[in-house]
Amino acid sequence: MTKPPSVKGPKKTLYSVEERSRRDASPWTLVQGVLAPLQFLVFIVSLALVGRFMLTGEGLFAASVSVVIKTLVLYAIMVTGSVWEHAVFGKWLFAPAFFWEDVVSMGVLALHTAYLVCAFADLLAPRDLMLLALAAYASYVVNAAQFIWKLRMARRDVAAPSVMEFAQ
């Protein structure tokens, strides 16, 4: 027999009590908290430089350097994010709470890495290279939105602990 739609079970939280405790105690949480806005700032500057090149044909060098810097910051946040995920969930990647964020992150990494390969091997014309950068940036925006959503969920969970947490 199924329960009526008006009766809901205990709310599922993003973190268990133990995971939240590990998250709050981990120095990697602070590292992620610093790198995420830094990466966004680098992204905004780089997007402006890439956009300038795409619109005017000027500033290829600055745009190219900015994409490389953005990619290096991305690598830093991805590596430290994996360490954070291991510290909190015991898995280096694809912990259930962040599975889809990690899946999309792999695509983001692939596109940024493809940019580096194409740039350093001179495989694409400048305009095509910047289009690849814009595709990488579009995937980054999707991934950033996923993480912002999870941050909001985590804050909501702290504001209203689940029935299960009171029982523990």
Protein Blocks (a to p, Z undefined) as FASTA:
>chain_A
ZZdfklccddddfbdfklmmmmmmpmklmmmmmmmmmmmmmmmmmmmmmmmmmmnopakl
mmmmmmmmmmmmmmmmmmmmmmmmmmmnopabhpfklmmmmmmmmmmmmmmmmmmmmmmn
opacfklmmmmmmmmmmmmmmmmmmmmmmmmmmmmmmmmccfklmmZZ
